[in-house]
Amino acid sequence: MSALTTPHQPTATPKPPTAPPAAGTTATRRPAGPRDADGMAVASFVLGLIGLLLFNLVFGPCAIALATLALLRNIQRKGRALLGLTLGVADLAVLITLVTTNNTVTWHFGG
């Protein structure tokens, strides 16, 4: 009888230890800065503008939320955020007008 042999299994090599983060840095995400708030203001403006014609039930509240967050972060140029907030409210006003006059949430052009 032949002797039973076991297949060779490689041994695991130990991983080198990881260095701790340097002083003053964190391992998590960076805090939101003015660039992020400006991006939110621009996004609220664009969503509010698109929401006047399409999906005002969705884009209106998103524009309002993004504009509010941008204003709460004290951005330098507040005009974009205020315009996005105004357009978001206008989206909801258009939606309410469409629902009360036509009993629908869609536009009707012509007769």
N, C-alpha and C positions, 0 to 999 in steps of 0.2 A: 504494500500500500504506500501510496505517496503521502507525504505530509501536506496538510492543508496550509496554504499560504494566504495571508491577508494582503489586499492591495495597499500600496504605499499611499498614505494620506499626508499631504504637506502640512507642516506646522504653520500656524498663523504667526505672522510677524507683528510685534507690537507696534501700535501707532505712536508717532512722536507726540509728545505733549504739546498742546496748543498754547501759544503765548497769551497772557491776559491782555485785554485792550489797554491801549496807552492812556495815560492820565488825561482827563478832560474829554475823552471820547466815550461814546456809548455804543452798544451793540445793536440798539434799536434804530428805528427810522429817525430821520432828522425832523426837527420841529417845523411846522408850517410857517412860511415866511411871507413877505409881501408879494413875492412872485406868484405864490399859490392863490392868494386873495385876488390878485389882478386877473389870474386865469379864471377864477370863479365868477368874477364880474363880467368878463367877456362871454363866458359860457351862458350866464343868465341872460345877457343881451341877445345872444344868438337864439337861444331856446325861446325867449319871449317873442322874437321876431318871427320865427318859424311857426310858433304856436298860434299866431293870428290867422294862419291859413290851414294848418294841419294839426290834428290831435291836441286841441287846446285844453282838453281835460287833463292831459298828461304833461304837456310842456309848460303850461301856465304855473302849476304848483312847483315844478322843478325850477323854473326861473325865479320864482319868489323865494324858494329855499336857498338857492345859490346866492342870490343878491343879498339876502339877510345875513348869511354866513360871511360874505365878503365885507359887508358893512360892520359886522361885529369885530372883524379883525383889523379895523382902523386902517384901511388902505389910503394911500395918498390922494389918488384921483377917484373920488366917489361918484363922479358923473355916470360912469358905465354901470355901476351897481344900481344907482337910482333909476337909470333908464331901463335896466333889466327888471327891476322891481315894478316899475310902471307898466312895462309891456306884459309882465306876468299877470298883473291885476287886469289889464285890458283883455288878455286872453280869457280870463274867467268871466269878464263882463260880456264878451262876444258870445261865449258859451251860454250864459244865462239868457241873453237876448234871443239866440237861436232857439233855445228850448221853449221859451215863452211864446214866441211868435209863430214858429213853424212846427212845434212839437217834435223836433228832431235836432240832432247835433251836427248836421251836415249843411253845407252851403247849397243854395239853389240859385243858379243863374238863369235868367230869362223867364219865360212864362210858364 
